[in-house]
């Protein structure tokens, strides 16, 4: 009868080992799914930034044409804005996008500086409407950028923290880049004019 307790004891160990393996597999699946959800949230947040940037790009040609009507001799400024807009639209990474957006913001600032010299332009209804729309889009870009960066922070924390970092490395989940702007471009372009 001494053999029976050993057989029961061996069966218990097999059950414990199987339960531990199943528990570890469930934990691995949960961590993997967490990383997938966070990566997808990051991609969704970037898509929201992209939507606002596209709205900005759509406004710029109208703004340039409006200012051109009053200041046609400022050709280099218009070309600079157009070139910066094209570069921003063609950026393929977050870092390239940030650099292109910095150039575009600076170019728009110079465009508004040109517009300040023309009181008739500042008074035109079309220009005022474009100012308001651009200001609204700039605010939405700032909010979208903040949401994106917060989402990237959460994702990067998961990718770097134990034990999810083990699964992140195994399944090629890499850190995401923040959408940062240069110190000189931290202010939105000035869109309010004084007489």
Secondary structure, DSSP 8 states (H G I E B T S, - for coil): -HHHHHHHHHHHHHHHHHHHHHHHHHHHHHHHHHHHHHHHHHHHHHHHHHHHHHHHHHHHHHHHHHHHHH-TT-HHHHHHHHHHHHHHHH--SHHHHHHHHHHHHHHHHHHHHHHTT-HHHHH-HHHHHHHHHHHHHHHHHHHHHHHHHHHHHHHHHHHHSTTHHHHHHHTT----------GGG-S--------
